[in-house]
Amino acid sequence: MLLIYEGILTVLQIKADGDVTIPARKLLDICRLLPSDSEIRFDMDSEKIKVSSGRGRYVLNTLPADNFPEFSKVDAKACIRLNAGKLKEGLDKTSFCIGNGDVRPYLNGLLLQIRNSKIKLVASDGFRLALYENDIGADAGQEASINIPRKAVGELSRLIDDPEADMELQISGNYIKVLYKNVEFSSKLIDAKYPDFSKAFSQLFLAPLLVDRLLLKEAVMRVSTLTNEKLKGIAFELGNKSLKLSTGNPEFDEAEEEISIDWSDSISIAFNAQYILDAINNIASDTAELIIPSNASACFLKEPGQTVISYLVMPMRL
C-alpha cells in the first residue's frame, strides 16, 4: 500500500531542505500523545532524527529516502467517481467477514463491483458472507470488479472522514488508486477470481422469521457463555411458536433460553454464536429478519423491508 498526503502544515522555520524515511508508526504514537497545540522540532543528525516537543526528546533511526518503494505508474483502465460515505458504509458493514490468512487468496479480500449506478461489496471467510448493495446516484459510465486486500480495506475505511465528500477510484490492472480530498491511496489488488455466491440467494426459502433484535442478541450472548470454547456453537430449534436456543460444553454445562415467535414452520439448525452476533450488531433496526432455506443450508439476516445489507451464516454440527 502507498498513502500520499498533500496538505498544508504550518512550518515555523526551515534551516535546510531535504527528505528522509522515518518509522511512521513510532512517529504517529509520539505525535498523537502530545497536546494539540504543541510545536514539534525535527533535527537530522547523521542517520538519526531527533524529535523534540516541550521537554520531550525522541531519537529515531532513519533510512535514505531513495530506499522508499515506488508503485508502478500504470494508466488507469477505469476512473469512477462516487460518494465516499456510501463506500465507507459498505466497507464498515462487510469488512468483518473478510478471511484472515485463508489458503484461498480470494477470501482474504473484499469484492468491489461497480456497474451502471450500483455498487456491490462482498466479503466472506467461507463460513459467513456479508453483502452490501446500494445506488451511487449516477451512472458510473464504467464497470469494475476487483478484490481489495484486507489491510487495504481497513486503511481505506479509516481514511474516509467526510460522508458528504466525493472520491475517485482509478483502477489499472492489478492496482487501485483512490483520490480523496488531499490524499492519494494506492494498493495492489488480489489477483484471484471471487467465487460466484449468487446461487446462495436463489433457493427455496421458508417463511421469514421476524424477531426483536435486542431480545435475540441478549439471549444469544447469555447462552453463548456456556458454549464449547473452540466451536462456539448454539442450536436454534424453531417450532410451536417458539425459538429455543441451547448449548453445552465438555464440562457438561448447559444453557437454554426460549423466545416467543410468530412462525409456523419447524426446523433445527446450529450456528457459531459469534457469527450470529456479528450480523445482529450490524443490523440497525429494532427487528431482525431471519430467512432460512428449506434445506437448512444457511441463515440470512437482514433488516425487514430493506435490500442494502444482507448477512449469510453457514450452519455447523454440534
Buried (B, 14 or more C-beta within 10 A) or exposed (E): EBBEEEEEEEEEEEEEEEEBBBEEEEBEEBEEEBEEEEEBEEEEEEEEBEBBBEEEEBEBEBEEEEEEEEEEEEEBEBBBBBBBBBBBBBBBBBBBBBBEEBEEEBBBBBBBBBEEBEBBBBBBBEBBBBBBBBEBEEEBEBEBBBBBBBEBBBBBBEBBEEEEEEBBBBBBEBBBBBBBBEBBBBBBBBEEEBBEEEEBBEBEBBEEBBBBBEBBBBBBEEBBEBBBEEBBBBBBBBBEEEBBBBBBBEEEEEBBBEBEBEBEEEBEBBBBBBBBBBBBEBBEEEBBBBBBBEEBEBBBBBBEEEEBBBBBBBBBEB
